[in-house]
Amino acid sequence: MRVVTISATYGTAGSVIGPAVAGRLGVPFMDRAIPGAVADELGCTLEEVLAHDDRAEHGLARLLAEAMRLPTVTFGGVDMYLPGNMPLPAEDFVAHTERVIRQTARGQGGVILGRAGALVLADHPGALHVRLDAPSKRRVLQTATLTGVTERQARRLVEDNDRARAAYVRHFYHVDPASPLLYHLVLDSTSIPIDTCVELIVTASTALS
């Protein structure tokens, strides 16, 4: 089955491109479904899983705080208190997330957004690993356009998410998520039209598998 992992910096339309690619390939888009599956496996609440998930706002804030060894973190302009006691270590949540990703890849296939999918499935046969990235200025403008927030708000979103998502990968996998060596395809989706990005990814996945 077709497997595509997408690592997307904030403002590169990963949440738009991912589902479009999945639709073209006829496989599930795995984003919000992953935390739910992890919660079922662990027998805990979805909120507890999201506290460690790199795609969840509060998870990003927590991971950034852990990476920087700070008790609080400014996220989206709000100082949030991050309690130190969690029902399970963050590593357990990450391990179960990896298990869900591998089960998806071995089963019906899918397009997996974020969560270090390219690293988790680095050795999976036929998996295509994609990075969506662009200069921050263009990502800020695209974020403002797609979400309707002000440019100042968009810049804060981009900066906070960049730091936190990079911290997730560096903390748990000890690599730089921006390294092109991790991916088969690196695209600037702020310069290349989104429909064209989808077409390129679908074509590359078909050729690889």
C-alpha positions in Angstrom: 0.0 0.0 0.0 1.1 3.6 -0.6 2.8 5.3 2.3 3.8 9.0 2.3 5.1 10.9 5.3 5.0 14.7 5.2 7.1 16.9 7.4 5.6 20.4 7.1 6.8 23.6 8.8 4.0 25.9 9.8 2.5 27.9 7.0 3.3 25.4 4.2 -0.2 24.1 3.9 0.6 20.5 5.1 -3.0 20.1 6.4 -4.3 20.9 2.9 -1.7 19.0 0.8 -1.8 15.9 3.0 -5.5 15.1 2.6 -5.4 15.9 -1.1 -2.5 13.5 -1.6 -4.3 10.8 0.4 -7.4 11.3 -1.7 -5.5 10.9 -4.9 -3.7 7.8 -3.7 -6.8 6.2 -2.1 -5.4 5.8 1.4 -6.3 7.3 4.8 -4.9 10.7 5.9 -3.4 10.2 9.3 -3.3 13.3 11.5 -6.1 13.6 14.1 -6.7 9.9 14.1 -3.3 9.2 15.5 -3.8 10.7 19.0 -7.1 8.9 19.3 -5.5 5.5 18.5 -2.7 6.2 20.9 -5.2 7.0 23.7 -7.1 3.8 23.0 -3.8 1.8 23.3 -2.7 3.4 26.5 -6.2 3.5 28.1 -5.9 7.2 28.9 -7.7 10.3 27.8 -7.3 12.1 24.4 -6.2 15.2 26.3 -3.3 13.3 28.0 -2.1 12.2 24.6 -2.4 15.6 23.0 -0.2 17.0 25.8 2.7 15.1 24.1 1.6 15.3 20.4 3.6 17.4 18.1 0.5 18.5 16.1 -1.4 19.7 19.2 -1.0 23.2 20.4 -0.6 22.4 24.0 1.7 19.5 23.1 3.9 21.8 21.2 4.1 24.2 24.1 4.9 21.4 26.5 7.6 19.9 24.3 9.2 23.3 23.7 9.3 23.9 27.5 10.9 20.5 28.1 13.5 21.0 25.4 14.4 24.4 26.8 14.1 23.3 30.5 11.7 26.0 31.3 8.8 25.8 33.8 6.6 28.0 31.6 6.5 29.0 27.9 4.9 31.9 26.0 2.8 30.4 23.3 0.5 32.4 21.1 1.0 35.4 23.4 -0.2 33.5 26.5 2.0 32.4 29.4 0.9 28.9 30.2 1.8 26.9 33.3 3.0 23.4 32.4 2.6 20.9 35.2 5.5 18.5 35.6 3.6 15.4 36.7 2.0 13.4 33.8 0.4 10.0 34.1 3.1 8.5 31.8 6.5 9.7 30.6 6.5 11.5 27.3 8.6 8.7 25.8 5.7 6.2 26.3 3.4 8.4 24.3 6.0 8.7 21.6 6.6 5.0 21.5 2.9 4.3 21.1 2.7 6.9 18.4 5.4 5.2 16.5 3.6 1.9 16.9 0.4 3.4 15.4 2.4 4.8 12.5 4.0 1.5 11.7 0.8 -0.4 12.0 -0.8 2.1 9.5 2.1 1.7 7.1 2.0 -2.1 7.3 -1.8 -2.2 6.9 -3.8 -0.1 4.6 -1.1 2.5 4.0 -1.7 6.2 4.4 -0.4 9.8 4.3 1.1 10.6 7.7 1.5 14.3 8.7 4.2 15.2 11.2 5.2 13.1 14.2 8.7 12.4 12.7 7.1 10.0 10.3 10.1 10.0 8.0 12.3 8.8 10.8 9.8 6.3 12.2 9.4 4.8 8.7 12.9 5.4 7.4 13.3 1.7 6.5 9.7 1.0 5.3 9.8 -0.3 1.7 8.2 2.1 -0.8 7.5 4.9 1.7 7.9 8.4 0.2 9.2 11.0 2.6 8.4 14.6 1.8 9.4 17.9 3.4 7.4 21.1 2.9 9.4 24.2 3.8 9.9 27.8 2.8 11.4 31.0 4.0 9.5 32.2 7.1 8.4 35.4 5.5 6.5 33.6 2.8 5.1 31.1 5.4 3.8 34.0 7.5 2.0 35.5 4.5 0.5 32.2 3.5 -0.6 31.6 7.1 -2.3 35.0 7.2 -4.0 34.2 3.9 -5.2 30.7 4.7 -6.3 31.4 8.3 -7.5 35.0 8.2 -5.3 36.1 11.1 -3.2 39.3 11.1 0.4 39.2 9.8 1.6 39.8 13.3 -0.4 36.8 14.7 0.7 34.7 11.8 4.4 35.5 12.5 4.0 34.4 16.1 2.3 31.1 15.1 5.1 30.4 12.6 7.9 31.2 15.1 6.3 29.2 18.0 5.5 26.2 15.9 8.9 26.1 14.2 10.7 26.0 17.6 8.4 23.5 19.1 8.2 21.0 16.2 12.0 21.1 15.8 12.3 20.5 19.5 10.1 17.4 19.3 12.4 15.8 16.6 15.6 16.9 18.2 14.6 15.8 21.7 13.3 12.3 20.7 15.3 11.5 17.6 18.5 13.7 17.9 18.4 15.0 14.3 17.6 18.2 12.6 14.2 17.9 10.9 15.2 20.4 8.3 18.0 18.1 6.9 17.2 17.3 3.3 18.9 13.9 3.8 15.8 12.7 5.6 13.5 13.1 2.6 13.1 12.0 -1.0 11.4 15.3 -2.0 11.6 18.8 -0.6 9.1 21.3 -1.8 8.5 25.1 -1.3 4.7 25.1 -1.2 4.6 28.9 -0.9 6.1 29.3 -4.3 4.9 26.1 -6.1 1.1 26.1 -6.2 -0.6 23.7 -3.8 -2.2 21.7 -6.6 1.2 21.2 -8.2 2.7 20.1 -4.9 0.0 17.5 -4.6 0.6 16.3 -8.2 4.4 16.1 -7.6 4.0 14.0 -4.4 1.5 11.7 -6.0 3.7 11.2 -9.0 6.8 10.5 -6.8 4.9 8.1 -4.6 3.7 6.1 -7.6 7.1 6.0 -9.1 8.7 4.9 -5.8 6.3 2.1 -5.1 
